[in-house]
């Protein structure tokens, strides 16, 4: 019972942070590992709880017109491809090495948040070449995020802001639909292989849903500056976790 209650609390915190910055997996996966689940089961179970991000935050983003719908179909297709490729690659790659690389890249990206004072705070125009390049980078991030990828959400928010000129809140809202598509594919594969702990996963789903709702309202009310601050903190925490622990 204590593990279930802990899963709800961890899910709420993960949903809150995940909706604002994309770093919710840094809370949910470590908690599931703490309960004694193997790494593959912890990742799979966390994927079940990820449905709560969409359930909790979609309405707030939709009502406040934060979703950039013209990008959504392209991102959904890329997300599905990324999830499938990720399923094939994760068996052959060393997760620890990939996490170290991701941590280093995130740390290198951090200064670019402040090079342009309007980056992530105002919508910026980007050219076609930059958008096409962004699709390939987006695909790489989706492959990374498909099955283990702590910090993948942070990458995705950054990519949509940098390559497509979206504000941080619009980036999170627009990426939400694609991330749910990836979650469906990943969850299906994990379920077929019997890797999901439904007892903790469903409890965490409740917490994530509540956290997603609160997080989306908080992001919209506090604005882009608040989201940028949280994103900076999460990038630092993510880099430290991936590189040092």
Secondary structure, 3 states (H helix, E strand, C coil): CHHHHHHHHHHHHHHHHHHHHCCCHHHHHHHHHHCCCCHHHHHHHHHHHCHHHHHHHHHHHHHCCCCCHHHHHHHHHHHHHHHHHHHHHCCCCCHHHHHHHHHHHHHHHHHHHCCCCCCCCCCCCCCHHHHHHHHHHHHHHHHHHCCCCCCHHHHHHHHHHHHHCCCHHHHHHHHHHHHHHHHHHHHHHHHHCCCCCHHHHHHHHHHHHHHHHHHHHHHHHHCHHHHHHHHHHHHHHHHHHHHHC
